[in-house]
Amino acid sequence: MAVWLGAGLLAPSDVRDSLERGASAVDALLPRLRRTARVMNVSAYATVVTGVGLMTLGRGWATPPRIWCGLGFTLLAIAIGRVLIRPAVGAIVAARPTLETLPYSARARLAQRFALSVRAEDAVRVLVLVLMLR
């Protein structure tokens, strides 16, 4: 879970800086985002698989409700990545051909959309961590 928590921490600032620098910086950004997404996806699914495995080996259906809630929130965090972050990256890719002519405010909106999506996922993951620590 630590990898899942930390992998995307710097991505919003990287996106913002790349959008400010222009199309060539965005071209270099996209492979970094793909690598980060790959690491985060593998660690997210590993978190779910190991969590369910530990639940099965432990108490099974008698697992405390906070653990079940943690599983639900973990799945929600994964869904946020699919529903919010992917479209935000898609918007950056779609804006790439006209990026040089986009005003600063439009670039800032693209960066903010991405950042808010990532921070929403971060907030849910922190909630999961808090539930697991009790």
DRENDO-1510 file (C-alpha; in Angstrom, 1 decimal, always signed):
<recs>
REC; n; res; u; v; w
REC; 1; MET; +0.0; +0.0; +0.0 .
REC; 2; ALA; +2.9; +2.3; +0.6 .
REC; 3; VAL; +3.8; +2.3; -3.1 .
REC; 4; TRP; +0.2; +3.0; -4.0 .
REC; 5; LEU; +0.1; +5.9; -1.5 .
REC; 6; GLY; +3.3; +7.5; -2.7 .
REC; 7; ALA; +3.6; +6.8; -6.4 .
REC; 8; GLY; +1.4; +9.8; -7.5 .
REC; 9; LEU; +2.3; +12.4; -5.0 .
REC; 10; LEU; +4.4; +14.5; -7.4 .
REC; 11; ALA; +2.4; +13.9; -10.5 .
REC; 12; PRO; +0.1; +17.0; -10.2 .
REC; 13; SER; +3.1; +19.4; -9.9 .
REC; 14; ASP; +4.8; +17.6; -12.8 .
REC; 15; VAL; +1.6; +18.0; -14.9 .
REC; 16; ARG; +1.3; +21.7; -14.0 .
REC; 17; ASP; +5.0; +22.4; -14.8 .
REC; 18; SER; +4.8; +20.5; -18.1 .
REC; 19; LEU; +1.7; +22.3; -19.2 .
REC; 20; GLU; +3.3; +25.7; -18.4 .
REC; 21; ARG; +6.4; +24.8; -20.4 .
REC; 22; GLY; +4.5; +23.7; -23.6 .
REC; 23; ALA; +4.0; +20.9; -26.0 .
REC; 24; SER; +7.5; +19.4; -25.9 .
REC; 25; ALA; +7.3; +19.2; -22.1 .
REC; 26; VAL; +3.9; +17.5; -22.4 .
REC; 27; ASP; +5.4; +15.0; -24.9 .
REC; 28; ALA; +8.0; +14.1; -22.2 .
REC; 29; LEU; +5.3; +14.1; -19.5 .
REC; 30; LEU; +3.1; +11.4; -21.0 .
REC; 31; PRO; +5.5; +8.5; -20.7 .
REC; 32; ARG; +6.1; +9.5; -17.0 .
REC; 33; LEU; +2.4; +9.5; -16.4 .
REC; 34; ARG; +2.0; +6.1; -18.0 .
REC; 35; ARG; +4.8; +4.6; -15.8 .
REC; 36; THR; +3.2; +6.1; -12.7 .
REC; 37; ALA; -0.2; +4.8; -13.7 .
REC; 38; ARG; +1.3; +1.3; -14.2 .
REC; 39; VAL; +3.0; +1.3; -10.8 .
REC; 40; MET; -0.2; +2.6; -9.1 .
REC; 41; ASN; -2.5; +0.1; -10.8 .
REC; 42; VAL; -0.3; -2.9; -10.0 .
REC; 43; SER; +0.1; -1.7; -6.3 .
REC; 44; ALA; -3.6; -1.0; -6.1 .
REC; 45; TYR; -4.6; -4.5; -7.3 .
REC; 46; ALA; -1.9; -6.0; -5.1 .
REC; 47; THR; -3.4; -4.2; -2.1 .
REC; 48; VAL; -6.8; -5.6; -2.8 .
REC; 49; VAL; -5.6; -9.1; -3.5 .
REC; 50; THR; -3.4; -9.3; -0.4 .
REC; 51; GLY; -6.1; -7.6; +1.7 .
REC; 52; VAL; -8.8; -10.1; +0.6 .
REC; 53; GLY; -6.2; -13.0; +1.1 .
REC; 54; LEU; -5.5; -11.8; +4.7 .
REC; 55; MET; -9.3; -11.5; +5.4 .
REC; 56; THR; -9.8; -15.1; +4.1 .
REC; 57; LEU; -6.9; -16.5; +6.1 .
REC; 58; GLY; -8.0; -14.5; +9.2 .
REC; 59; ARG; -11.6; -14.3; +10.2 .
REC; 60; GLY; -13.3; -14.7; +6.8 .
REC; 61; TRP; -16.8; -13.3; +7.0 .
REC; 62; ALA; -16.3; -12.4; +10.7 .
REC; 63; THR; -13.8; -9.7; +9.6 .
REC; 64; PRO; -14.5; -6.4; +11.5 .
REC; 65; PRO; -16.7; -3.9; +9.7 .
REC; 66; ARG; -13.8; -1.3; +9.4 .
REC; 67; ILE; -11.9; -3.8; +7.3 .
REC; 68; TRP; -14.9; -4.3; +5.0 .
REC; 69; CYS; -15.2; -0.5; +4.8 .
REC; 70; GLY; -11.5; -0.3; +4.0 .
REC; 71; LEU; -12.0; -2.7; +1.1 .
REC; 72; GLY; -15.0; -0.7; -0.2 .
REC; 73; PHE; -13.0; +2.5; +0.0 .
REC; 74; THR; -10.1; +0.8; -1.7 .
REC; 75; LEU; -12.3; -0.1; -4.6 .
REC; 76; LEU; -13.7; +3.4; -4.7 .
REC; 77; ALA; -10.1; +4.8; -4.9 .
REC; 78; ILE; -9.5; +2.5; -7.9 .
REC; 79; ALA; -12.7; +3.7; -9.5 .
REC; 80; ILE; -11.7; +7.3; -9.0 .
REC; 81; GLY; -8.6; +6.6; -10.9 .
REC; 82; ARG; -10.6; +5.3; -13.8 .
REC; 83; VAL; -13.5; +7.8; -13.7 .
REC; 84; LEU; -11.6; +11.0; -12.9 .
REC; 85; ILE; -7.9; +10.7; -13.5 .
REC; 86; ARG; -8.0; +9.0; -16.9 .
REC; 87; PRO; -10.3; +11.6; -18.5 .
REC; 88; ALA; -8.2; +14.3; -17.0 .
REC; 89; VAL; -5.1; +12.8; -18.8 .
REC; 90; GLY; -7.2; +12.4; -21.9 .
REC; 91; ALA; -8.0; +16.1; -21.8 .
REC; 92; ILE; -4.3; +16.9; -21.6 .
REC; 93; VAL; -3.6; +14.6; -24.6 .
REC; 94; ALA; -6.5; +16.2; -26.6 .
REC; 95; ALA; -5.2; +19.7; -25.8 .
REC; 96; ARG; -1.6; +18.8; -26.8 .
REC; 97; PRO; -1.9; +19.8; -30.6 .
REC; 98; THR; -3.2; +23.3; -29.7 .
REC; 99; LEU; -1.3; +23.7; -26.4 .
REC; 100; GLU; +1.0; +26.5; -27.7 .
REC; 101; THR; -2.1; +28.6; -28.5 .
REC; 102; LEU; -4.0; +27.9; -25.3 .
REC; 103; PRO; -4.1; +30.8; -22.8 .
REC; 104; TYR; -2.5; +30.3; -19.4 .
REC; 105; SER; -5.9; +30.0; -17.8 .
REC; 106; ALA; -6.9; +27.0; -20.0 .
REC; 107; ARG; -3.6; +25.3; -19.2 .
REC; 108; ALA; -4.2; +26.0; -15.5 .
REC; 109; ARG; -7.7; +24.4; -15.7 .
REC; 110; LEU; -6.2; +21.3; -17.2 .
REC; 111; ALA; -3.6; +21.1; -14.5 .
REC; 112; GLN; -6.2; +21.7; -11.8 .
REC; 113; ARG; -8.6; +19.1; -13.1 .
REC; 114; PHE; -5.8; +16.5; -13.0 .
REC; 115; ALA; -4.6; +17.7; -9.5 .
REC; 116; LEU; -8.2; +17.6; -8.0 .
REC; 117; SER; -8.7; +14.1; -9.4 .
REC; 118; VAL; -5.4; +12.8; -8.0 .
REC; 119; ARG; -6.1; +14.5; -4.6 .
REC; 120; ALA; -9.5; +12.9; -4.4 .
REC; 121; GLU; -7.9; +9.5; -4.9 .
REC; 122; ASP; -5.3; +10.4; -2.3 .
REC; 123; ALA; -8.0; +11.4; +0.2 .
REC; 124; VAL; -9.8; +8.1; -0.1 .
REC; 125; ARG; -6.5; +6.1; +0.2 .
REC; 126; VAL; -5.6; +8.0; +3.4 .
REC; 127; LEU; -9.1; +7.1; +4.7 .
REC; 128; VAL; -8.4; +3.5; +4.0 .
REC; 129; LEU; -5.1; +3.7; +5.8 .
REC; 130; VAL; -6.7; +5.3; +8.8 .
REC; 131; LEU; -9.4; +2.5; +8.8 .
REC; 132; MET; -6.6; -0.2; +8.7 .
REC; 133; LEU; -4.6; +1.4; +11.6 .
REC; 134; ARG; -7.2; +1.1; +14.2 .
</recs>
